[in-house]
Amino acid sequence: MNTSLPRRSMRLALSCSLIACISWISPAQAQRLPTTVLPQHYALTLTPDLKAATFTGSETIDVTLAEPTSSIALNANDLTFDSVRISASGKDQTATVSIDKEKEQVTFTVPDQLPAGKATLHIEYSGILNGQLRGFYLSKTARRNYAVTQFESTDARRAFPSFDEPAFKATYDVTLIVDKGDTAISNGPVLSDKPGPAADKHTIKFLTTPKMSTYLVAFLVGDFKCSSGSQDGVAIRTCSTPDKVALTPYGVDVAKYVLHYYNNYFGIPYPLKKLDLIGLPDFEAGAMENFGAITYRETALLIDPKTASENAKREVALVIAHEMAHQWFGDLVTMQWWDNVWLNEGFATWMENKPVAAMHPEWNIDQMVISGLDGTLNLDAQPTTRAIRARADTRDEIEQMFDGISYGKASDVLLSVENYVGPEVFRQGVHSYLSAHLYGNATAEDFWNAQTATSHKPVDKIMDGLIGQPGVPLLTFGQPSGGKVSVSQRRFFLSPSIQPDPAQKWTLPVCFKTAGNKQDCQLLTPETTSLNVPDNQPFFANAGGKGYYRTAYTPGDYSAITAHLEITLTPPERISLIGDEWAQVRADKATVGDYLKLVSAIKDDSNADVVSTALDGLAAIRERVAATPQEKDALESWFRQNFEAEYTRLGPPSASDTPNKKQLRALLFAALGEANDPQILAQAREMSQKYLANPASVEPNLAQTALQITARNGDAALFDQLQKIAETSTNPEIQTGALHLLALFENPDLAKRALEYAVSDKVRNQDAAIQLAIALDTDKTRDLAWSFIQNHWDEVKKEFTPELGSAVVGATSSFCSADARDDVSQFFSTHKVPAADQTLKHAIERINGCIELRKLQEPNLRSWLQTQSHSTSDSAH
């Protein structure tokens, strides 16, 4: 599953999940089903009524009983049972039904004991097509209703009684009885499509699925239209509602390339006969990897490559590649329990980059990856974090753990290990792991044991520490001498007030940069005090930027590295160095002046991702360190003086521009707009007017950026134009972009109007919470948005699903005062948001971190600004 959605120029991570070893004991353990009854095969017939928002189900489940029993427990939620029979040894018995709503379980009990061996459950039931974006739910357009599914992690039980845990794999025969004018999509290809049973119905049967977990089952009903293709003997379709079918071919092209790439990489052919990618109008996450029937939020799949920005095209390709990677990691081989969800999400996040980088080398995916790693290191250096494998037994615990640790950190750990053992050896280890567990379940130990056996290196020890321990290692290096360098390790925290446990250490691969942009990797153990170093200058201890650690050098070595950044380091290494320096500022080991000096040194860097990483820290200084309007203005003035010329040097858009140049121009354009550059503000207004009149008249990468700049100071007429686009456009990128822009208006009356609009019936639940989060994250609208949320709580909370509610709670982390912190804490203590306890805790920690950062670094900023002012004054004379 992909749970990230675009927010301004960033990705807003929604909550997700990681969970606990089944051997751990807890009060919540009772929610687990006994393992004495194992499902083998489900036969499901469902008849949805899209107008009434209900469905009926007829189900048989073939099971194997490990021991005699008179009752069978399985999962069910919001289902009504009409009849239940259990057949075994030629005897058919009617069962009584006992429902435990709290456990989301149902128990079927028969008068006479069932013998060990095979049995079949026959169940007639009904349910509702809910509006919660989970289970079997209703998705709507202005024209009609659709019935669609989202089962991960524990919502298959809302659609059919089931053994709804990942280890209970079975095969499925799915039949859907639908209206005559509609079609249906499920995991397998259509086996038959016959009229009846009523004159206005037809019955669609699908081919039996492979053995798989319940959360991967999918069925979708409506008037979907598709673009088609094929690759390596597999039929591929990208589908949508009829009004958006023109935006589906891009997805087919990407999927064809990715499927062939994965077939070759894994050495295991895609196991199904077809692959469907379906864009849904209402969808909580970014996408979901249902076996053979992947579902997407429309913005994550449907795109017009002629008018889309480079970022939009890249994001769609990455999400497609992510979900397709799951067809092997997660679907074909599934984690035993949710404590190892990283075996799904971390792998898919790591893997998604490979085919996209091969398909589009001009997108510099390697730089994007290291930029993401830098963000993960900051996330993992918060006061409280968690190990990649962590405990969660209840629904809320599971939902909260699909986060940047199970996606980002797990992916980055895999990147680091792959870099250590070598890409081809790592690929062979992946193949061995998958081959050993086809159509089965696996644990973390299964994976790293396969890698250890293949590489003959201590991957198990490396992975055990990185998977089982929370936090980020900081490696502090001495001055290299005689081919050796001293090194010490400790846990790194962004907050200097936290003292790490000196006993916490890791076994890590440390890769030194050598001549010719090569590397020499060595193993750092908890006992290691020095390492061999190559005889080259300057000394750099994170070749490729792929190590999962922060670095600290002697002043002399750091100066040598930064003296000739463009020559000394590759773009990914420059990103790593910039990230390490900002982390040192956060930890009060460097000053904002030190960081801004580094920013100045890379101002003419030609790589968009390098500049973007540097500007992220600059934006944080402006928003989280600068305490007065005067300081913000002075910082903006310094930025304009240093970067206006770099923007001008890029020149106007040209047909010959590389994607990187397009992105760099848009990045600097946006940053100068944020810095209130008069020339940029005027250009943005002009571009916005041209774009609104004719979207094809403005270079796509600049168009949305220009609108963002203009919207900040926009008037009611512009607000009305954007609102109309948000309500009428059939292009998801343009429609969602316009909707998000409404939350950026700084005029108080328009900002209030945007908030009221967000919680109205005109905005989908999936978008409402994001609108509120954007307003909370924007400096000029933050206080207004927070007051609105508090004063309109009943309207706001009705928009929440667990994931989306957490997005709003998390956005309160943008505050930076003790009063705001206490207000946030007090409010959510009495206004609970489901599955958001950890999100609230982290938000409070980030507010505290901002308070601490401002207290420590604001005097340094003031001093540095005075120095810059004197320098400017001197040069003027």
KEDOVEX-405082 format. One record per residue (C-alpha): x, y negated, z. Coordinates in steps of 0.5 Angstrom, whole numbers, plus 500, padded with zeros to 3 digits. Layout:
BEGIN
XYZ
...
***
This chain:
BEGIN
500500500
502493499
500488504
503482501
500476498
502469495
502463499
504457496
511459494
512465499
509471500
504471506
505478510
499481512
499486518
500493516
502500520
507504523
506509529
508515534
511522534
506527535
510530541
509523545
504524550
499518551
492517554
490515546
493522544
486525545
484521539
488526535
484532532
486540534
490543529
487550530
482548524
485547517
482544511
483547505
478544500
473539499
467539494
464532495
458529491
456522492
450518490
451510491
445506491
449499489
443495490
441497497
448498499
447505501
450512499
448519500
453525500
453532500
460536502
463542503
469543506
473550506
477551512
481556516
480557523
487559527
482562533
475564534
471558536
464556536
465548535
469544529
471537531
473532525
473525524
467521522
465513522
458510521
455516518
448519519
448527519
442530516
444537516
450541517
451549516
457553517
458559514
463565516
464572515
457572511
453569516
450562515
449558522
446551523
450547527
448541532
452535531
455531537
458524535
463520539
463513536
469511540
474517538
471516531
470524531
464528530
463536533
459541529
457547534
454553532
450558537
455564535
462564535
466563528
471569527
478567526
479566518
476562513
469558514
465553510
462547512
456545508
454537510
448533508
449526510
448518508
452512509
452504508
457501503
459496508
462489507
468490511
473492505
474498508
472505507
466506501
465499501
461494496
465489492
461483488
462479482
457473481
453478476
453485480
455490485
461495485
462501490
469502491
474505496
480503501
482509506
488508509
490509514
483511518
477510513
476516509
472518515
467512513
466515506
466523508
466527514
474529514
480531517
482524517
490525519
496525514
498532515
491535514
492536506
487539502
485539495
478535492
473536487
469529487
463528483
459522483
452521481
451514478
447509474
446510467
450504465
455505470
462509470
466512475
473513476
477517481
483521482
483526477
481525470
473526468
472534467
464533465
459527464
452529464
445526464
441527470
439529475
434523474
433519468
436513470
443517472
448521470
453526473
461525473
465531475
473530476
478535475
480538482
486534485
493536487
493538495
493531498
491527504
485524506
487517505
489518498
482520496
479514491
472513488
470507484
463505481
461500476
462497469
469497469
473496462
480498461
486498456
489504455
496507453
500513454
507515457
511522457
504525456
500521461
494517460
495510463
489505464
489498467
482497468
478491471
471488471
469486464
470479464
478480465
479486461
483481456
488481462
490488463
495490457
501487461
499492467
499498462
506496459
509495466
506502468
509505462
516503463
516505470
513512469
518514465
524511469
521514475
520521471
528520470
530518477
526523481
527529476
520531478
515529473
509525475
504531477
497528474
495528467
492521468
494514472
489509473
490502475
484498477
483491479
478489484
474483486
474484493
480487496
484486503
491488502
495487495
494494493
493501495
497508492
491512491
493518488
492517480
487511481
491505484
487500486
489492486
487485488
486482482
492477483
496483484
495486477
491482472
495477468
496473462
504473460
503467456
501462461
503466467
509463471
516468472
514469479
507471478
509476472
515478477
510479483
505483478
511488476
514489483
507491486
505496480
512499481
511499489
505503488
507508483
513509487
508512492
506517487
512521489
513517496
507518500
502522495
506528493
510528499
507525505
509523512
507528518
504522522
504515522
510514526
514515519
510511515
517508513
517514509
512511505
513504505
520503506
521507500
516504496
519497497
526499496
524503490
520498486
526494485
530499481
525499474
523492474
531490475
532495469
526492465
528485466
535484468
534477466
530476473
536477477
532482482
539484486
539476488
531477490
533483494
538480498
534474499
529479502
534482506
536476510
528474511
528481515
534480519
531474522
524478523
528483527
532478531
526475534
526476542
521482541
521487535
520494534
524500532
522502525
519509528
515506533
509509537
502508535
496512536
490508536
486505530
489498532
496500534
496503527
493497523
498492527
504496525
504495517
509490517
516487515
519492519
516498516
516495509
522490509
527493514
526500512
527498505
534494507
536500511
535505505
539500501
545499506
545507506
545508498
550502497
555507502
554514499
553511492
547510488
548517484
549521490
543518494
539519488
541527488
539526496
532523494
531529489
533534494
528531499
522531495
523538492
523541499
517538501
512538494
505537496
507537503
509533509
515531512
519527517
525522518
529528520
528531513
530525509
536524512
538531513
537532506
542525505
547528509
547535506
548532499
553526501
557530506
557523510
554522517
548519514
544522520
548518525
547512521
540513520
538515527
541509530
538504525
531507525
530509532
533502535
530495534
534489533
540487528
547488529
552482529
559484527
564479529
571479526
578477528
583475523
586480519
593482520
597488517
591491514
587491520
582487523
579487530
571488530
566488535
559489535
553487539
545486538
544479535
538475537
536468534
535465541
541464545
538464551
537472550
543476553
543483549
544489552
552491551
550498551
546498545
550499539
550502532
554507527
554503521
557503514
561496513
563495506
569490505
569486498
575488494
578485488
574485481
568485485
568492488
568494495
571499500
566502505
568504512
564507518
564503524
562507530
560505537
567506539
571503533
575496535
578495528
578497521
582497515
581492511
583491503
589486502
586481498
583474500
579471502
576476507
569478506
566484510
559484507
560486499
554485495
550483501
547489502
549491510
544491515
548486520
550479521
557477520
561472524
568470522
574466525
574459523
580460518
576465514
570462514
573456511
577460506
570463504
567457503
572453500
571456493
564459494
562460486
569463485
569467491
562470492
557473487
550470488
548476492
554475497
552467497
545469499
548473505
553468507
548462507
543467511
548468516
550461517
543459518
542465523
548462527
545455527
539458530
543462535
547455537
553458534
553452529
550446528
545443523
551439520
555445519
549448515
547442511
555442509
554449506
547446503
551441499
557446497
552450493
547444490
550445483
549453484
546455477
542461481
535460483
535465489
541462492
539455492
532457494
535461500
539454502
533450501
529455506
534453512
533445510
526446510
526449517
531443519
526438517
519442520
522445526
528440528
527433526
523430531
521423529
518421522
525417521
529423522
524426517
525420512
533420513
533428511
529427505
533421503
539425503
536431499
534426494
541423493
544430493
539434488
536429484
542429479
542437479
534437477
536432472
542436469
537442468
533437463
526438460
523445459
526448453
524455449
531457450
530457458
532463461
527465467
532463472
533456469
525456469
525458476
531453478
527447475
521449478
524450485
528443485
522440482
518442488
523441493
524433491
516433491
516435498
522430499
517424496
521423490
518417487
520419480
517427481
511424484
509421478
511426473
507431478
501427477
502426469
503434469
497435473
492431469
495435462
495442465
487441468
486438461
489444457
493449461
497451455
500444455
505445461
510450462
507455467
513455472
512447473
504447472
502450479
508446482
506440480
499441482
501443489
505436489
499432487
494436491
498433497
496426496
490428491
483424491
476427491
476427484
482432483
479436489
472437485
476439479
480444483
474447486
470448480
476452477
476456483
469458482
469459475
476461472
476468470
484468470
485471477
492467478
489460476
483461480
486463486
492458485
486453485
483455491
489455495
491448493
484446496
488447503
494443501
490436501
492432506
487426506
483428513
476428509
478432504
482437509
476438513
472439507
477445505
476448511
468448511
469451504
474456506
468459511
462458506
459464502
463461496
469464498
471471499
473474505
479476503
481469501
478465507
483467512
489465507
486458506
486457514
493460514
495455509
492449513
495451519
502452516
502445513
504439517
499434516
493439516
495443522
492440528
486439524
485446522
487448529
481444532
476447526
478454528
477453535
470449534
467453528
470460531
463464530
464462522
471463522
471470525
466473521
471472515
476477519
478484517
483486522
489485517
486478515
485476522
492477524
494472518
490467521
493468528
500469525
500462522
499459529
507460529
508454525
506449532
512447535
510444542
509447549
502444549
500447543
503454545
499454551
493452547
494458542
495463548
489461552
484461546
486467543
486470550
478469550
477470543
480476541
482478534
482486533
489489531
492482533
495483540
503484537
501478532
499473537
505475541
510474536
507467534
508465541
515467541
516463534
513457537
518458543
524459538
522452535
522449542
528451543
531450537
529443537
532442544
539444542
539442535
535435534
541431537
546434532
541432527
541425529
548425530
549428523
544423520
548417523
554420520
551420513
548413514
555410515
558414509
553411505
554404507
561405507
561407499
556402498
562397500
***
